Amino acid sequence: MNDKKIDKRTFEFAMKIVQAYKFLVGRKEFVLSKQLLRAGTSIGANVQEAQAAQSRKDFVSKMAIASKEARETLYWLRLLAESGFFNGDSSLDDMYAEIRSIINIITRIVKTTTDKNSR
């Protein structure tokens, strides 16, 4: 497993999403690509907000939002891929692997932090 910090990983992933957005717009796909851009870049923004949380509850809330945005991003990637918009783009497999990894990491962070709150 890649041991980069989640904030760095989500930023790097957002950069990949921006590139995917540009690729899709070049293929004249404007609606779904905008959804992907919004969700895919929101993950890292919420992780950043969580790092400045005012309480553990606030931290969990922001990370839970990041988790939801990550899952939404996976949905848009799947929809675009299965609709044929990513034909010829070899970065799709890497994006799938990375978003699944991000989802797993954020889920563990939320679960661990929530478990600490219940003690």
Buried (B, 14 or more C-beta within 10 A) or exposed (E): EEEEEBEEBBBEBBEBBEEBBEBBEEBEBEEBBBBBBBBBBBBBBBBBBBEEBEEEEEBBBBBBBBBBBBBBBBEBBEEBBEEEBBEEBEEBEEBBEBBEBBBEBBBEBBEEBBEEEEE
